[in-house]
Amino acid sequence: MKAFITVIGKDKIGIIHGVTAVLKNYQVNVLDITQTLLQEYFTMIMLVDLAAMTIDFKELKETLEAAGQDLDMSIRIQHEDIFHSMHTI
């Protein structure tokens, strides 16, 4: 099972660490990552593998959202199949 994680907010030090620390704690593997700065805004999309995850998906979603609040960022996770169905016409 795979998922997409999106991170958006004002750029600052420690964003990637804040997100990947959560993923490491629950054995979520990062498969691919892209990031960019749009003026002063940091944007990142990660494709992650949830196969070895040691937490329920809903709990992971809540934990990432809480990490986002701590970082003053928007962090969202979405199952890969939902992402694809939303972007397929």
C-alpha distances in whole Angstrom, upper triangle without the diagonal:
4,7,11,13,17,20,24,27,30,30,31,30,27,25,22,23,23,19,18,20,18,15,17,18,14,13,11,11,12,12,14,17,20,22,26,29,30,34,33,30,27,23,20,17,14,11,9,6,5,6,9,10,13,13,13,11,14,16,14,15,18,19,18,20,23,22,23,26,27,27,28,25,23,19,17,13,11,8,8,9,12,13,13,15,17,18,19,23
4,7,10,14,17,20,24,27,26,27,27,24,22,19,20,20,16,16,18,16,13,15,17,14,13,10,9,10,9,11,13,16,19,22,25,27,30,30,26,23,20,16,13,10,7,6,5,6,8,11,11,14,14,14,11,14,16,13,13,17,17,16,18,21,20,20,24,25,24,25,22,20,16,14,10,9,6,5,8,10,10,11,14,15,16,17,21
4,7,10,13,17,20,23,23,25,25,22,19,17,19,18,14,14,17,15,12,15,17,14,14,10,10,10,10,11,12,14,16,20,22,24,27,26,23,20,17,14,10,8,6,5,7,7,10,13,12,15,14,13,10,12,14,11,11,15,15,13,15,18,17,17,20,22,21,22,19,16,13,10,7,5,4,4,8,9,8,10,13,13,14,16,20
4,7,10,13,17,20,20,22,22,20,17,15,17,16,13,13,16,15,12,16,18,16,15,12,12,10,10,10,10,11,13,16,19,20,23,23,19,16,13,10,7,6,5,6,9,10,14,16,14,17,16,16,12,14,16,13,11,15,15,12,14,17,16,15,19,20,19,20,16,14,10,8,6,5,6,6,10,10,8,10,13,13,13,16,19
4,7,10,14,17,17,18,19,17,13,12,14,13,9,11,14,12,11,14,16,15,15,11,12,10,11,10,9,11,12,14,17,18,21,20,16,14,11,8,6,5,7,8,11,12,15,17,15,17,16,16,12,14,14,11,9,13,12,9,11,14,13,11,15,17,15,16,12,10,7,6,4,7,9,10,13,12,10,13,16,15,15,18,22
4,7,10,14,14,16,17,16,12,11,14,13,10,12,15,14,13,17,18,18,18,15,15,13,14,12,10,10,10,12,14,14,18,17,13,11,7,6,5,7,9,11,14,15,19,20,18,21,19,19,15,16,17,14,11,14,14,10,11,14,13,10,14,16,14,14,10,8,6,5,7,9,12,12,15,14,11,14,17,15,15,19,22
4,7,10,11,12,14,13,9,9,12,11,9,11,14,13,13,17,18,18,19,16,16,14,16,14,11,10,9,11,12,13,15,14,10,8,6,5,7,9,12,13,17,18,22,22,20,22,20,20,17,17,18,15,13,14,14,10,10,12,11,8,11,13,10,10,7,6,5,7,9,12,15,16,19,18,15,18,20,18,18,22,25
4,7,9,11,14,13,10,11,14,13,12,15,17,16,17,20,22,22,23,20,20,18,19,17,14,12,10,10,10,10,12,11,7,6,5,7,9,12,15,17,21,22,25,26,24,25,24,24,21,20,20,18,15,16,16,13,12,14,12,9,11,13,10,9,6,5,7,9,12,15,18,19,22,20,17,20,22,19,19,23,25
4,6,9,12,12,9,12,15,13,13,16,18,18,19,22,23,24,25,22,23,20,22,20,16,15,12,11,10,10,11,8,5,5,7,10,12,15,19,20,24,25,28,29,26,28,26,26,23,22,22,20,18,18,17,14,13,14,13,9,11,12,9,7,5,6,9,12,15,18,22,22,25,23,21,24,26,23,23,27,29
4,7,10,12,10,13,15,14,15,18,19,20,21,24,25,26,27,25,25,22,24,22,18,16,13,12,9,9,9,6,4,6,9,12,15,18,21,23,27,28,31,31,29,30,29,29,26,26,25,23,21,21,20,17,16,17,15,12,12,13,9,8,7,10,12,16,19,22,25,26,29,27,24,27,29,26,26,30,32
4,7,9,8,11,13,13,14,16,18,19,20,22,24,25,26,24,24,21,23,20,17,15,11,10,8,9,9,6,5,5,8,11,15,17,21,22,26,27,31,30,28,30,29,29,27,27,26,23,22,22,21,17,17,18,15,13,14,14,10,10,9,12,14,17,20,23,26,26,29,28,25,28,30,28,27,31,33
4,6,7,10,11,11,13,15,16,18,19,21,22,24,25,24,24,21,23,21,18,17,13,13,11,13,13,9,9,8,11,13,17,18,22,23,26,27,31,30,28,29,28,29,27,27,26,23,22,22,20,17,17,17,14,13,14,12,9,10,10,13,15,18,21,24,27,28,31,30,27,30,33,30,30,34,36
4,6,8,9,10,12,14,14,16,18,19,20,23,24,22,22,20,22,21,17,17,14,14,13,16,16,13,12,11,13,14,17,18,22,22,25,26,30,29,27,28,27,29,27,27,26,23,22,22,20,17,18,18,14,14,15,13,10,12,12,15,16,19,21,25,28,28,32,31,29,31,34,32,32,35,38
4,6,5,6,9,10,10,13,14,15,16,19,20,19,19,17,20,19,16,16,14,15,14,17,18,15,14,11,13,13,16,16,19,19,22,23,26,25,23,24,23,25,24,24,22,20,20,20,17,14,16,15,11,12,13,11,8,11,11,14,14,17,19,23,25,26,30,29,27,30,32,31,30,34,37
4,5,5,6,9,10,11,13,14,16,18,19,17,17,15,18,16,13,13,11,12,12,15,16,14,12,9,10,10,12,13,16,17,20,21,24,24,21,23,22,23,21,22,20,17,17,17,15,12,13,13,10,9,11,10,7,10,8,11,10,14,16,19,22,23,26,25,23,26,29,27,27,30,33
4,5,5,6,8,10,11,12,14,16,16,14,14,12,14,13,10,11,10,12,13,16,18,16,14,10,11,9,11,10,14,14,17,18,21,21,19,21,20,22,20,21,20,16,17,18,15,12,14,15,11,11,14,13,10,13,11,13,11,14,15,18,20,21,24,24,22,24,27,26,26,29,32
4,5,5,6,9,10,10,12,14,15,14,14,13,16,15,13,14,13,16,17,20,21,19,17,14,14,12,14,13,16,15,18,19,22,20,18,19,19,22,20,21,19,16,17,18,14,12,15,14,11,12,14,12,10,14,13,15,13,16,17,20,22,23,27,26,24,27,30,29,29,32,35
4,6,5,7,9,10,11,13,15,14,15,14,17,17,15,16,15,17,17,20,21,19,16,14,14,13,14,14,16,15,18,18,21,20,18,18,18,19,18,19,17,14,14,14,11,9,11,11,7,8,11,9,8,11,10,12,11,14,15,18,21,22,26,25,23,26,29,28,28,31,35
4,5,6,7,9,10,12,13,11,12,11,14,14,12,13,13,16,17,19,21,19,16,13,13,10,11,10,13,12,15,15,18,17,15,16,15,17,15,16,15,11,12,13,10,7,10,10,7,8,11,11,9,12,10,11,8,11,11,15,17,18,22,21,20,23,25,24,25,28,31
4,5,5,6,9,10,10,9,9,8,12,12,11,13,14,17,18,21,23,21,19,15,15,12,12,10,12,11,13,13,16,15,13,15,15,17,16,17,16,12,13,15,12,10,13,14,10,12,15,14,13,16,14,15,12,13,13,16,18,18,22,22,21,23,26,26,26,29,32
4,5,5,6,9,10,10,11,11,15,16,15,17,17,20,21,24,26,23,21,18,18,15,16,14,15,13,15,15,18,16,14,14,14,17,16,18,15,12,14,15,11,10,13,13,10,12,15,13,13,16,15,16,14,15,15,18,20,21,25,25,24,26,29,28,29,32,35
4,5,5,7,9,8,11,12,15,16,15,18,18,21,22,25,27,24,22,19,18,15,15,13,15,12,14,13,16,14,11,12,11,13,13,14,11,8,10,11,8,7,11,10,8,11,13,12,12,16,14,15,12,13,12,16,17,19,22,22,21,24,27,26,27,30,33
4,5,5,6,5,7,8,12,13,13,16,17,20,22,25,27,25,22,19,18,15,14,11,12,9,10,10,12,11,9,10,10,12,12,14,12,8,11,12,10,9,12,13,11,13,16,15,15,18,16,16,12,13,11,14,15,16,20,20,19,22,25,24,25,28,31
4,5,5,6,7,9,13,15,15,18,19,22,24,27,29,27,25,21,20,17,17,14,14,11,12,11,13,11,9,10,11,14,14,17,14,11,14,16,12,12,16,16,13,16,19,17,17,20,19,19,16,17,15,18,18,19,23,24,23,25,28,28,28,31,35
4,6,8,10,13,16,18,18,21,22,25,27,29,32,29,27,23,23,20,19,16,17,14,14,12,14,11,9,8,9,13,14,15,13,10,13,14,11,11,15,14,13,16,18,17,17,21,20,20,17,17,16,19,19,21,24,25,24,27,29,29,30,33,36
4,6,9,12,15,17,18,21,22,26,28,30,32,30,27,24,23,20,19,16,15,12,11,9,11,8,6,5,6,9,10,13,10,8,12,13,10,11,15,15,14,16,19,18,19,22,20,20,16,16,14,16,16,18,21,22,22,24,26,27,28,30,34
4,6,10,12,15,17,20,22,25,28,30,33,31,28,25,23,20,18,15,14,10,9,8,9,6,5,6,9,12,12,15,13,11,14,16,14,14,17,18,16,19,22,21,21,24,22,22,18,18,15,17,16,18,21,22,22,24,26,27,28,30,33
4,7,9,12,13,17,19,22,25,27,30,29,25,22,20,17,15,11,10,7,6,5,8,7,5,8,9,11,11,14,13,10,12,15,13,12,16,17,15,17,20,20,20,22,20,19,15,15,12,14,13,14,17,18,18,20,23,23,24,26,30
4,6,9,11,15,17,21,24,26,29,28,25,22,19,16,14,10,9,6,5,7,9,8,8,11,13,15,14,17,17,13,15,18,16,14,18,20,17,19,22,22,21,24,21,20,17,16,14,15,14,14,18,19,18,20,23,23,24,26,29
4,6,7,11,13,17,20,23,26,25,22,18,16,12,11,7,6,4,6,9,11,12,12,15,16,17,15,18,18,14,15,18,17,14,18,19,17,18,21,21,20,22,19,18,15,15,13,14,14,13,17,18,17,18,22,22,22,24,28
4,7,11,14,17,21,23,27,26,23,20,17,13,11,7,5,5,7,10,12,13,14,17,18,19,17,20,21,17,18,21,20,17,20,23,20,21,24,24,23,25,22,21,17,17,14,15,14,12,16,18,16,17,20,21,20,22,26
4,7,10,14,18,20,23,23,20,17,14,11,8,6,5,7,10,13,15,16,17,20,21,22,19,22,22,19,19,22,21,18,20,23,20,20,24,24,22,23,20,19,16,16,14,15,15,13,16,18,15,16,20,20,19,21,24
4,7,10,14,16,20,19,17,13,11,7,6,4,6,9,12,15,18,19,18,21,22,22,20,22,22,18,18,21,20,16,18,21,18,17,21,21,19,20,17,16,14,14,14,15,16,14,18,19,16,17,21,20,19,21,25
4,7,11,13,16,17,14,11,8,6,5,6,9,12,15,18,21,22,22,25,25,25,22,24,24,21,20,22,21,18,19,22,19,18,21,22,19,20,16,16,14,15,15,16,17,16,19,20,16,18,21,20,18,21,24
4,7,10,13,13,11,7,6,4,6,9,12,14,18,21,24,25,23,26,26,26,24,25,25,21,20,22,21,17,19,21,18,16,19,20,16,17,14,14,13,15,16,17,19,18,22,22,18,20,23,22,20,23,26
4,6,9,10,8,6,5,7,9,12,15,18,22,24,27,28,27,30,29,30,27,27,28,24,23,25,24,20,20,22,20,17,20,21,17,17,15,15,15,17,18,20,22,21,24,24,20,22,25,23,21,24,27
4,6,6,5,5,6,9,12,15,19,21,25,27,30,31,30,32,31,31,29,29,29,26,24,25,24,21,21,23,20,17,20,20,16,16,14,15,16,18,20,22,25,24,27,26,23,25,27,25,23,27,29
4,6,5,6,7,11,14,17,20,23,27,29,32,33,32,34,33,33,30,30,30,27,25,26,26,22,22,24,22,18,20,21,18,17,14,15,17,19,21,23,25,25,28,26,23,25,27,24,22,26,28
4,6,8,10,14,17,20,24,26,30,32,36,36,34,37,35,36,33,32,32,30,28,28,28,24,24,25,23,20,21,22,18,17,16,17,19,21,24,26,29,28,31,30,26,28,30,28,26,29,31
4,7,10,13,17,20,24,26,29,31,35,35,33,35,33,34,31,31,30,28,26,26,25,22,21,22,20,17,18,19,15,14,13,15,17,20,23,25,28,28,31,30,27,29,31,28,27,31,32
4,6,10,13,17,20,22,26,28,31,32,30,32,30,30,27,27,27,24,22,23,22,19,18,19,17,14,16,17,13,12,10,11,14,16,19,21,25,25,28,26,23,25,27,25,24,27,29
4,7,10,13,17,19,23,24,28,28,26,28,27,28,25,25,25,22,20,21,20,16,16,18,15,13,15,15,12,11,9,10,12,14,17,19,22,22,25,24,21,23,26,24,23,26,29
4,7,10,14,16,20,22,25,26,24,27,25,26,23,23,23,20,18,20,19,15,15,18,15,13,15,17,13,13,10,10,10,12,14,16,19,19,22,21,17,20,22,20,19,22,25
4,7,10,13,16,18,22,23,21,24,23,23,20,21,21,18,16,18,18,14,15,17,15,13,16,17,14,14,11,10,9,11,12,14,16,16,19,19,15,18,21,19,18,21,24
4,7,10,13,16,19,20,19,22,21,21,18,19,20,16,15,18,17,14,15,18,16,14,18,19,16,17,13,12,10,10,10,11,13,12,16,15,12,14,17,16,15,18,21
4,6,10,12,15,17,16,19,18,19,16,18,18,15,14,17,16,13,15,18,15,15,18,19,17,18,15,14,11,10,9,11,12,11,15,15,12,14,18,17,16,19,23
4,7,10,13,14,14,17,17,18,15,17,18,15,14,18,17,14,17,20,18,17,21,22,20,22,18,16,13,12,10,10,10,8,12,13,11,12,16,16,15,18,21
4,6,9,11,10,14,14,15,12,15,16,12,13,16,15,13,16,19,17,17,21,21,20,22,19,17,14,12,10,10,10,9,13,14,13,14,18,18,18,20,24
4,6,8,8,12,13,14,12,15,16,13,14,18,17,15,18,21,19,20,23,24,23,25,22,20,17,15,12,12,10,10,13,15,14,16,18,20,20,21,25
4,6,5,9,9,10,9,12,13,10,12,15,15,14,17,19,18,19,23,23,23,25,22,20,17,15,11,11,9,10,13,15,15,17,19,20,21,23,26
4,6,9,11,11,11,15,15,13,15,18,18,18,21,22,22,23,26,27,27,29,26,24,20,19,15,15,12,13,14,17,18,19,21,22,23,24,28
4,6,9,11,12,15,15,13,16,18,17,17,21,22,21,23,26,26,26,28,26,25,21,20,16,17,15,16,18,20,21,22,24,25,27,28,32
4,6,8,8,12,11,9,12,15,13,14,17,18,18,20,22,22,23,25,23,22,18,17,14,15,13,15,17,19,19,21,23,24,26,27,31
4,7,9,12,10,9,13,14,13,14,17,18,18,20,22,22,23,26,24,23,20,19,16,17,16,18,21,21,22,25,26,27,29,31,34
4,6,8,7,6,10,11,10,12,15,15,15,18,20,20,22,24,22,21,17,16,14,15,15,18,19,20,21,23,25,25,27,29,33
4,6,5,6,9,10,10,12,14,15,16,18,20,21,22,24,22,20,17,15,13,13,13,16,17,17,19,22,22,23,25,27,30
4,5,5,6,9,10,10,12,14,15,16,18,20,21,22,20,18,14,12,9,10,9,13,14,14,15,18,19,19,22,24,27
4,5,5,6,9,10,11,12,14,15,17,19,20,21,19,16,14,11,10,10,11,15,16,15,16,19,20,20,22,25,27
4,5,5,6,9,10,10,12,14,15,16,18,19,18,16,14,12,11,13,14,17,19,18,19,22,23,23,25,28,31
4,5,5,6,8,10,10,12,14,15,16,18,16,14,11,10,9,11,12,15,17,17,17,20,22,21,23,26,29
4,5,5,6,9,10,10,12,14,15,16,14,12,9,7,6,9,11,14,16,15,15,19,20,19,21,24,27
4,5,5,6,9,10,11,12,14,15,14,12,10,9,9,12,14,18,20,18,18,22,23,22,24,27,30
4,5,5,6,9,10,11,12,14,13,12,10,10,10,14,16,19,21,20,20,24,25,24,26,29,32
4,5,5,6,9,10,10,12,10,9,6,7,8,12,14,17,20,18,18,21,23,21,23,26,29
4,5,5,6,9,10,10,9,7,5,7,9,12,15,18,21,19,18,22,23,21,23,26,29
4,5,5,6,9,10,10,9,9,10,12,16,19,21,24,22,22,25,27,25,27,30,33
4,5,5,6,8,8,9,8,10,12,16,19,21,24,23,22,25,27,25,27,30,33
4,5,5,6,5,5,5,9,11,15,18,20,23,22,20,24,25,23,24,28,31
4,5,5,6,7,8,11,14,18,21,24,26,24,23,27,28,26,27,31,33
4,6,8,10,11,14,16,20,23,26,29,27,26,29,31,29,30,33,36
4,5,9,9,13,16,20,23,25,28,26,24,28,30,28,28,32,35
4,7,9,13,16,20,23,25,28,26,24,28,29,27,27,31,33
4,6,10,13,16,20,22,24,22,20,24,26,23,24,27,30
4,7,10,13,17,19,21,19,17,21,22,20,20,24,26
4,7,10,14,16,19,17,15,19,20,18,19,23,26
4,7,10,12,15,13,12,15,17,15,16,20,23
4,7,9,12,11,10,13,15,14,15,18,21
4,6,8,7,6,10,11,11,12,15,18
4,6,5,6,9,10,11,13,15,18
4,5,5,6,9,10,11,12,16
4,5,5,6,9,10,11,14
4,5,5,6,9,10,13
4,6,5,6,9,12
4,5,5,6,10
4,5,5,8
4,6,8
4,7
4
